[in-house]
């Protein structure tokens, strides 16, 4: 597959998960992917941005010169931050059929330069920013958002996490009122959520809605599908030369890359056994309700 061919294929939206340390990004990843994308002990280590795409489980490091090196997922904790621009993971979750995820490091780590994650911002389409309920939207968060907001497509969401720590509905209402006032015009929507309750909800729709996940997921999936449809209709929309796309032919045993996904417009979602959380199943329901996004086949791209 040549670079010219890859450049003609519209890509999936790239959704970045951002926020300060312990704001819930790792738990949100688990909700999205139906499993822990990284071993638990690794999530607390200092890592560069982790880009997660659909495919058979595999991991690569991407150096500052663009060199990709395949590694074992268990070796990720040994990745040297100074030598690695990003990590690429492949995961079979259904959620990744409508977007790629970029799990950013916590912005509040004083020992990590902002260059670590700023260098990847040009690859981002939209952001879910996690802010912790009892310390919501600190000055450091507002200052960081001011630096990066213009580098997104504007379809960004602010997620107020760990709302189960509030003692009353009045506490939640007071914080939500403040957030709406202080972030007016900065995000498309603000949602309160208990991620742990959402994961524990299983098939219980009442608990899923009570956790705050229903409103958030419905809104997010709608935005992602609209973004995918827009990109398919207008291949000139946010199609930069991407450092997330390798330039060499992948080896025969390499996982399916994100661009290869578009070669088959009839690709069906992975089986439910691929994931243990409720999120992928609900994503599948939403995509079936809206209709699957049309993606060009190799033949149609070539003939065009």
C-alpha positions as CSV (number, residue, x, y, z in Angstrom):
1,X,0.0,0.0,0.0
2,X,1.6,3.3,-1.1
3,X,1.5,6.7,0.7
4,X,-0.5,8.2,-2.2
5,X,-3.2,5.5,-1.8
6,X,-3.3,6.0,2.0
7,X,-3.6,9.8,1.5
8,X,-6.8,9.3,-0.5
9,X,-8.6,7.2,2.2
10,X,-10.6,9.2,4.7
11,X,-9.6,8.3,8.3
12,X,-11.7,7.7,11.4
13,X,-12.0,10.6,13.8
14,X,-9.3,10.7,16.5
15,X,-10.7,11.3,20.0
16,X,-8.2,12.4,22.6
17,X,-8.8,11.7,26.3
18,X,-7.2,14.5,28.3
19,X,-7.2,15.9,31.8
20,X,-5.1,16.1,34.9
21,X,-3.6,13.1,36.8
22,X,-6.3,10.9,38.5
23,X,-9.2,12.6,36.6
24,X,-10.5,9.3,35.3
25,X,-9.0,8.9,31.9
26,X,-7.9,5.3,32.5
27,X,-11.4,4.4,33.7
28,X,-12.9,6.1,30.7
29,X,-10.6,4.1,28.4
30,X,-11.9,0.9,30.1
31,X,-15.5,2.0,29.6
32,X,-14.8,2.7,25.9
33,X,-12.8,-0.4,25.1
34,X,-14.5,-3.0,27.3
35,X,-11.2,-4.0,28.8
36,X,-8.0,-2.5,30.2
37,X,-6.0,-1.5,27.1
38,X,-2.8,-1.5,29.3
39,X,-1.9,-3.7,32.3
40,X,-3.0,-2.0,35.5
41,X,0.6,-1.5,36.8
42,X,1.5,0.4,33.6
43,X,-1.2,3.1,33.8
44,X,0.6,4.8,36.7
45,X,3.9,5.0,34.9
46,X,5.2,8.0,32.8
47,X,4.2,7.2,29.2
48,X,4.0,9.3,26.1
49,X,0.6,9.6,24.3
50,X,-0.9,6.2,23.5
51,X,-2.8,5.9,20.2
52,X,-5.3,3.0,20.2
53,X,-6.7,1.8,16.9
54,X,-8.8,-1.2,15.8
55,X,-7.1,-4.4,15.1
56,X,-5.6,-7.5,16.6
57,X,-3.8,-6.8,19.9
58,X,-0.3,-5.5,19.3
59,X,1.9,-2.6,20.4
60,X,4.5,-0.4,18.7
61,X,6.7,2.4,19.8
62,X,7.1,5.4,17.5
63,X,10.4,7.3,17.8
64,X,10.9,11.0,17.3
65,X,12.3,10.2,13.8
66,X,9.1,8.2,13.0
67,X,10.7,4.8,13.3
68,X,8.2,2.2,14.5
69,X,9.3,-0.8,16.6
70,X,7.0,-3.6,17.6
71,X,7.1,-4.5,21.3
72,X,5.2,-6.8,23.7
73,X,2.4,-5.0,25.5
74,X,4.0,-6.2,28.7
75,X,7.1,-4.2,27.8
76,X,5.3,-0.9,27.6
77,X,6.3,0.1,31.1
78,X,10.0,-0.1,29.9
79,X,9.4,2.5,27.1
80,X,11.8,5.4,27.5
81,X,9.8,8.7,27.4
82,X,12.8,10.7,26.1
83,X,13.2,8.3,23.1
84,X,9.5,7.8,22.2
85,X,7.1,10.2,20.7
86,X,4.1,7.9,21.1
87,X,2.9,4.4,21.5
88,X,0.6,2.7,19.1
89,X,-1.7,0.0,20.4
90,X,-4.2,-2.1,18.5
91,X,-7.3,-3.5,20.2
92,X,-10.3,-5.4,18.8
93,X,-13.0,-3.4,20.7
94,X,-16.1,-2.4,18.7
95,X,-15.7,1.2,19.9
96,X,-12.6,1.5,17.8
97,X,-14.6,0.9,14.6
98,X,-15.9,4.4,14.8
99,X,-12.9,6.3,16.1
100,X,-9.2,6.0,17.2
101,X,-8.5,6.9,20.8
102,X,-5.5,8.9,21.9
103,X,-4.8,8.5,25.6
104,X,-2.8,11.5,26.7
105,X,-0.6,11.7,29.7
106,X,-1.9,13.7,32.7
107,X,-1.2,17.4,32.1
108,X,-0.4,18.0,35.8
109,X,2.8,16.0,36.0
110,X,5.5,18.6,36.9
111,X,8.3,16.2,35.8
112,X,6.8,15.9,32.2
113,X,7.2,18.7,29.7
114,X,4.1,19.8,27.9
115,X,6.0,19.1,24.6
116,X,5.3,15.4,25.2
117,X,1.6,15.7,24.5
118,X,1.6,19.0,22.5
119,X,3.6,17.3,19.8
120,X,0.6,15.0,19.1
121,X,-2.1,17.6,19.3
122,X,-2.1,18.2,15.5
123,X,-3.2,14.5,15.2
124,X,-6.3,15.1,17.3
125,X,-9.8,15.9,16.0
126,X,-11.8,16.2,19.2
127,X,-11.2,15.9,22.9
128,X,-13.1,14.5,25.9
129,X,-11.6,16.5,28.8
130,X,-12.0,14.8,32.2
131,X,-12.1,17.0,35.2
132,X,-12.4,15.6,38.7
133,X,-15.7,16.5,40.5
134,X,-14.3,17.8,43.8
135,X,-11.6,19.9,42.1
136,X,-13.4,20.7,38.9
137,X,-11.8,22.9,36.2
138,X,-8.8,24.2,38.0
139,X,-6.8,27.1,36.7
140,X,-4.1,24.8,35.3
141,X,-6.8,23.0,33.3
142,X,-8.2,26.3,31.9
143,X,-4.7,27.5,31.0
144,X,-3.9,24.2,29.1
145,X,-7.2,24.2,27.3
146,X,-6.5,27.8,26.1
147,X,-3.3,26.5,24.4
148,X,-4.9,23.6,22.6
149,X,-8.6,24.4,21.9
150,X,-7.9,25.9,18.5
151,X,-6.1,22.7,17.4
152,X,-9.2,20.6,17.6
153,X,-12.3,20.6,15.3
154,X,-14.4,22.2,18.1
155,X,-16.5,19.1,18.8
156,X,-15.2,18.8,22.4
157,X,-16.8,17.5,25.5
158,X,-16.1,18.3,29.2
159,X,-16.7,15.3,31.4
160,X,-17.2,15.9,35.1
161,X,-16.0,12.6,36.6
162,X,-16.4,10.9,40.0
163,X,-19.7,12.6,40.7
164,X,-20.5,9.8,43.1
165,X,-18.2,11.6,45.6
166,X,-20.8,14.4,45.9
167,X,-22.9,14.2,49.1
168,X,-26.0,15.6,47.5
169,X,-27.7,16.6,44.3
170,X,-27.4,20.2,45.4
171,X,-23.6,19.8,45.4
172,X,-23.6,18.5,41.9
173,X,-25.9,21.2,40.7
174,X,-23.7,23.9,42.2
175,X,-20.6,22.6,40.5
176,X,-22.4,22.1,37.2
177,X,-23.6,25.7,37.3
178,X,-20.1,26.9,37.9
179,X,-18.7,24.8,35.1
180,X,-21.3,26.0,32.6
181,X,-20.5,29.6,33.5
182,X,-16.7,29.2,33.5
183,X,-16.4,27.1,30.3
184,X,-19.2,28.9,28.3
185,X,-18.3,28.6,24.6
186,X,-15.3,26.3,25.2
187,X,-17.1,22.9,24.9
188,X,-20.0,21.6,23.0
189,X,-21.4,20.0,26.1
190,X,-20.7,19.2,29.8
191,X,-21.7,15.9,31.3
192,X,-21.6,14.7,34.9
193,X,-20.7,11.0,35.2
194,X,-19.7,8.2,37.6
195,X,-17.5,6.0,35.4
196,X,-17.2,3.3,38.0
197,X,-21.0,3.1,38.2
198,X,-21.3,3.1,34.4
199,X,-19.0,0.1,34.1
200,X,-20.8,-1.7,36.9
201,X,-24.2,-1.1,35.3
202,X,-23.8,-4.0,32.9
203,X,-27.1,-4.6,31.1
204,X,-29.1,-2.6,33.7
205,X,-30.4,0.4,31.7
206,X,-31.6,2.2,34.7
207,X,-28.2,2.1,36.4
208,X,-26.5,3.0,33.1
209,X,-28.7,6.2,32.8
210,X,-28.3,7.0,36.5
211,X,-24.5,6.9,36.2
212,X,-24.7,9.7,33.6
213,X,-23.2,7.5,30.9
214,X,-26.3,7.3,28.7
215,X,-26.5,11.1,27.8
216,X,-22.7,11.3,27.4
217,X,-22.3,8.2,25.2
218,X,-25.3,9.1,23.0
219,X,-23.9,12.6,22.4
220,X,-20.4,11.4,21.8
221,X,-21.3,8.7,19.3
222,X,-23.5,11.0,17.4
223,X,-20.6,13.5,17.1
224,X,-18.2,10.9,16.0
225,X,-20.5,9.5,13.4
226,X,-21.2,12.9,12.0
227,X,-17.5,13.6,11.9
228,X,-16.9,10.4,10.0
229,X,-19.7,11.1,7.6
230,X,-18.3,14.6,6.9
231,X,-14.8,13.3,6.4
232,X,-16.1,10.7,3.9
233,X,-18.0,13.3,2.0
234,X,-15.1,15.9,2.0
235,X,-11.7,14.2,2.0
236,X,-10.1,17.6,2.3
237,X,-11.4,18.0,5.9
238,X,-8.6,17.7,8.4
239,X,-6.4,15.4,6.3
240,X,-2.9,16.4,7.3
241,X,0.2,14.3,6.5
242,X,-0.1,12.1,9.6
243,X,2.8,10.8,11.6
244,X,0.3,8.2,13.0
245,X,0.4,6.4,9.6
246,X,3.5,4.4,8.9
247,X,5.3,4.8,5.5
248,X,6.6,1.3,5.1
249,X,4.6,-1.7,4.0
250,X,3.4,-3.5,7.1
251,X,4.8,-7.0,7.7
252,X,2.6,-9.9,6.9
253,X,1.8,-10.6,10.5
254,X,1.0,-7.0,11.4
255,X,-2.4,-6.0,12.7
256,X,-5.0,-4.3,10.5
257,X,-4.1,-0.7,10.5
258,X,-6.8,2.0,10.7
259,X,-6.6,2.8,7.0
260,X,-7.1,-0.8,6.0
261,X,-10.4,-0.7,7.9
262,X,-11.9,1.5,5.2
263,X,-11.1,-1.1,2.5
264,X,-14.2,-3.2,3.4
265,X,-17.4,-1.2,3.7
266,X,-19.2,-4.3,4.9
267,X,-17.0,-5.0,7.9
268,X,-19.0,-6.3,10.8
269,X,-18.3,-5.5,14.4
270,X,-16.3,-7.9,16.5
271,X,-18.1,-10.5,18.5
272,X,-19.3,-9.6,22.0
273,X,-16.7,-11.9,23.5
274,X,-14.0,-9.4,22.5
275,X,-15.1,-7.0,25.3
276,X,-16.5,-7.3,28.8
277,X,-18.0,-3.8,29.3
278,X,-21.4,-2.5,28.1
279,X,-19.9,0.3,26.1
280,X,-19.1,-1.5,22.8
281,X,-22.6,-3.1,22.7
282,X,-24.2,0.3,23.1
283,X,-22.0,1.8,20.4
284,X,-23.1,-1.0,18.1
285,X,-26.8,-0.2,18.8
286,X,-26.2,3.5,18.1
287,X,-24.4,2.8,14.8
288,X,-27.1,0.4,13.7
289,X,-29.8,3.1,14.5
290,X,-28.0,5.7,12.5
291,X,-26.8,3.4,9.8
292,X,-23.1,2.4,9.3
293,X,-20.9,5.2,7.9
294,X,-20.2,4.5,4.2
295,X,-16.6,4.0,3.5
296,X,-15.1,3.7,0.0
297,X,-13.6,0.4,-1.2
298,X,-10.2,0.1,-2.6
299,X,-11.7,-0.3,-6.1
300,X,-13.8,2.8,-5.9
301,X,-10.9,4.9,-4.6
302,X,-8.7,3.6,-7.4
303,X,-11.3,4.3,-10.1
304,X,-11.9,7.8,-8.7
